[in-house]
Amino acid sequence: MISNMERKRENETGENSETSEMLRTFRLFRYFRLFRFLSSVFPILIILMIALPVGAQTSKPNDRITIHELKRKMDRKEDIVIIDTRAGNSYIGSTVKIKGAIHITLDELPSRLSELPKKKEIITYCT
């Protein structure tokens, strides 16, 4: 037996109760699949976050300095090494270069770490 409310909804939406029930079942199935996926992925994400070594994590915002801070360090003649990490045409075609900066691209950096002083602050930049 169909209630007046169901008839009214059927007239407005063009759905009958069987179609409406199928849609509800389909939606529940979709939510169940999403829940199952998230419940399987979430523990893996937690494990990865815990297992990452500290050195492999991305740099913190306070590891960055502004151009004004760099200028202050240079004016005070602090013991720093400046590395320009630009590659290709962005370095060759640029007229903006910091005096005294060493040019080592990011691709070359791991193999050239031994060339860098161990007891100086190293500042890298690209534009």
Stockholm file with secondary structure:
# STOCKHOLM 1.0

chainA/1-127         MISNMERKRENETGENSETSEMLRTFRLFRYFRLFRFLSSVFPILIILMIALPVGAQTSKPNDRITIHELKRKMDRKEDIVIIDTRAGNSYIGSTVKIKGAIHITLDELPSRLSELPKKKEIITYCT
#=GR chainA/1-127 SS CCCHHHHHHHHHHCCCHHHHHHHHHHHHHHHHHHHHHHHHHHHHHHHHHHHSCGGGSCCCGGGCCCHHHHHHHHHTTCSEEEEECCCTHHHHTCSCCCTTCEECCTTTHHHHGGGSCSSSEEEEECC
#=GC SS_cons         CCCHHHHHHHHHHCCCHHHHHHHHHHHHHHHHHHHHHHHHHHHHHHHHHHHSCGGGSCCCGGGCCCHHHHHHHHHTTCSEEEEECCCTHHHHTCSCCCTTCEECCTTTHHHHGGGSCSSSEEEEECC
//
